[in-house]
Amino acid sequence: MRFSRSRTRALLVGVAALAIAGLCGPASAQSRRPGRGGQPQTPPTQPGQPGQPGQPAAGQPAAPVLKPSPFIKRTSPRRWTLTTNIFIGASQWLESQDGAQVPKHDTWEFDSATLVYPVLPETASSVLEVWGPPDKEVPAVDGHVEISDKSISDEVAIVTRTIGGEPLPSGTWRGQWQVPPSPSGSYSTREMEFQVSTSQVCYRTVFDEAGASKLDWPKGEWPPDAASTFQPQMFVDFDIQGAAYNPAPIAALLQEWTGGKDPHAVKPVVLAKFLAGKVLEHVQVNGEGLTFDRTGQLEGFDTPGASAAAIEKRGTELDLPCLLVAIYRAAGLPSRLVIGYDDQGGQKQIYLKKQKGGGELRVWVEFALYDEANQTFAWVPVDIVAMRRQQSKLPNDYLSRPLKYFGTHDELDHVAPIAFHFHPPTTVRSYGAPAMWGWFVTPAAPGRADQRVTFNMGTSPSGGSKESHLPAPKQ
């Protein structure tokens, strides 16, 4: 059953995402409505540790370095710095008192906190830049935390691997900012601001579909980053409250579309294109899947999810990529979501409720392209939302002809990828709706708050002590 937006938002209480195979604790997005408390928060597991890019955990052998696939090329590089601003304010409301409406507000009391935001080392269309010489490179990630307009923390730790040395889900990294214990013993505040900046090079992609379509399924294991995409995530496998979706509708669609045959009977790229066409034609798009506050500023994501789209044949623009990832994974093809900010989307400086035909946030899919024999690997972008905007039905011969936004994509040089998940895959909270960030607070996070998220994207500066650049080639 699909809920209306008002119904869905009323359910944003005590959200707990599924634990991910012992790597992560439950994610959550708590209600901001006055009078609605949150669920008890448990200490987070430690899914990773700070480290330099590519470093294995102590005692772990380094994974073999795969060569770039010759079937997908990056062109037209552009250097961008994307800044995300997150404001979290105490809930405010009016109460009747002696016949008058009196404003009330919460005050937060806590001892310390860790704030989390995603860092993407690489996508099909982007590479995270670094600072420093080759032997001392650090990711070009900056940020700071302010509490009551006072700067509290500007040092970031980048978590690149689990404690066991495995990739984090979908190959993401995690930036962590520590709010240290207050000199006065605890913090008492009504607002916090969290700003994160990342510098990256973004590219257009050109896909040699004919050549890639000859690759077979691997006989052995998928590379670790690809295998990590099969871990559960919000809106693909479970809803905003952490309740698991019924996988049967996804399995039934795959069975119907393949005629009950083994999906591996066709080459991976051919299957990926075939299923993208089926998803495009299956879902009637209704809404953007974003939530906004009463001033029109972005709060986060809210969508029925993959299972509902499979059943009802309709959904938001977020449901298209979520369903495609669910279908790909059900067929055994590693895939991941990519959430990005489009410099050419219309509004600048501040993200407001999008106008018809506009909007800055984009969500698309990447599937794994692995040549086991030659040890090459790449991710292939499939912008199913852009495809659907162009046409609701594909020509009968779409498998034998180039399809715009399938692999070849001439707009991604203006889109800065932000995250592979709508909510960080670890034990953190956000408010009102998932919005890619979260925090863990001791002794307990505020039970409710208002949040809003804005973006600013500009050309990365050249020169100066913190000029960023591409990382040195891997040996």
C-alpha angles and dihedrals in degrees: 000000000000117000125218116243093257090051093046094050090050087059095057093106127113094359115186121175121212118278109249113231094298093304099095141025123227119300119217146188112200130210118260094200116120113253095021113109129199132244122265112281119225125205112274123252114240104246096171149004134230113267147141118276112283097008115139120220116270111287094013120120115240114255114244112266110242119215119241113267114255090216099072125049133190118222140170099033119208126184115224137176113204119197121195118197118197120188119192116188133180115260116264129196144154125257129190112247123169090340095310134100108245121193115239132185141180125249117209122224119189141141105219141340145197118217121204132201129167123257118194114206094191143346133180088274106029146049124199111237125227140213125228138028121313094267093049105035118155126183114267093245123134134171148137142210124225125192116193089348092305120119109241108166137010102161118103129198115204114216109203105165143022119259086261091056096253124132118267113249113304090356094287123152124215128224114209127194117192121216101204124217112285117254087230092055099257143019121251112188147135100212145030134188125206122189127185128182127189129182119211144157113242125199145186113246129227117195127203093209095171092056095040091049089069094063117108130218112273116260091210134039125316115248112275097255090051094045090052091065091075091072114108120267140180118280091008100061106003140019133247090276094052095254111146118242119237104257093204096088091054092048090047092053092049090049091049096046095047093043090239092298126133107273088218090066087088129050116273096247093048090049091048092053093044093052093045088057092049093051092047091055095039100059126065106206118233117169136346101264095235130121126216136192123240091274092055098254121139118264100172146272128326122168137144092244140221099308094051091048090051092052102038099035090227137081146134126292087267092057093061095064092036091055092045092053090047091051094045092051092046086056090051096254114133111234140158141195121248120202114196144169117240115216090199096049098107114254119074134203096006130042111231131171104298124250122229109291094010139083135126107225116084130184123196140156135252123197127196121260109194129173102195095186095053096030096235126143141182143155119244119211120226112185097196093170093056089045091052092049089057097049140353094210129038125219115265092248096050092123091063099046136058113274119206113242092018102112096321109076123169097186104057093088085075096045121084111205114228111173147356092215135048088223127023111267094236139072104295138118136227129175138251093351138001111275106172094267134082144164140217114215133191130251088004137327120250108273095227140014144151119251136187131181129207132179136209122188125187142155112284112251122248122221129018133092093295102044106149126218141174115287119260114268115271115253 
